[in-house]
Amino acid sequence: MPEGTRWDPGATPYPDYLRSLSPAQRSEHLRVRREKKSMKAAMAAVTAEYQARWISELHNAAWKQLIRARDTGDTAAFVAVWDRIVGRPQDLSSVESARPLPWSDADI
């Protein structure tokens, strides 16, 4: 659809937008919309089917990275796992925004 004929959700209700289109534009818009919805449904089905396997593979990859970090002293491997499992703070420049560590000095 050309930029001027796209629906702006805040500007007009969707039925009014559909009525403003010519029959050719409306059929093209609805075709594209059905195509997007079917693609979204297909991706949701693929995600649901393989989700357990992907989670398992991510767990295995994180475990191998931790072993590599421990055995070789590779800090980049440890940082990679830490960033993906524990997560980074939202603002890296501010220490106050960081989540507390999951342990205290008494645990060490």
N, C-alpha and C positions, 0 to 999 in steps of 0.2 A: 504494500500500500504506500502511496506517496505520503510524505510527511504531513501535508496539510489535511489528509483525510483520516489520520489515525485518531482513535478515541482517546480523549483526555479524561481520565476518571473523575477528576474534581470539577470539570467544567460542565458536563451534561450527563444526565442519566443514560445508561446504555441503550434502552429501547428508543429514546429520542435520537441517539446517534445512528442506530440502525435505520430508522425512518429517514434520516437525512441522506443516506447513501442511494446512489442509483442502483437499479436491479443488478447490473453487472458488478458494481463495486461490492454490493451486499453479498452476492454469491461467492465472490472471490474472498471476501473477509471471512465468511462462514466456513469456506473450504480450508483456509489457512488456520482458522481457529480449531476446526476438527482435527486437522493434521497435528497441531501442537498438543492438543489434549490426548490424542492417541500415542504420540511420542512420550508424553509424560507418564501415561499409564504403562507403556512398555518398559520404561526405565524404572518405574516403581516395582514392576514385577521382577525385573532382573535383580534389582537391589534386594528385594525380599528373598529371592531364591538363593543368592550367593552371600548374603550378609554374614551368616555364621562362618563360612569358609574364609571370607576376607578378614573377619575379626581374629580368627585363629592364625592366619598367616601374618597379620600385623603383630600379634603377640609373639609368634616365633621369631620374627625379624627383630623385635625389640629385645628379646632374650639374647639373640646372637650378638647384637650390638653391645649389650651389657657385658657379656662374656669377653668380647673383644676389648672393651674399655678396661675391664679388670685385669686381663692377662697381659695386654700390651701397654697399658697406661695411656691409651689413646683418649685424650680429653675430648676430641671432636666427636668420637663415638658416644661418649657419655652425655655430652651436651645434646646430641641428636635425640637420644632416648629421653632425656630430661625434658626437652622442649615439647616432645610429642605426648609424653605420659603425664607429667606434672603440669606442664604448660608454662608459658611466659606471662609475665605481668602485662597488663594493658599498656602501661606507660613505662618504658624501660629507663627513662631518665629519672624517675621518682621511686625512691626506695619505699615510700609509704604506700604506694599502690600495689606492691608485690604481696602475694599471699604468703602467710607464714610457712616455714618449713614444716613437714609432717613429723618432726621429731624435735626434742629439746636437748640441751647439753647434758641433762641428767640421764638421757637414754644412751649416751655414748660410752 
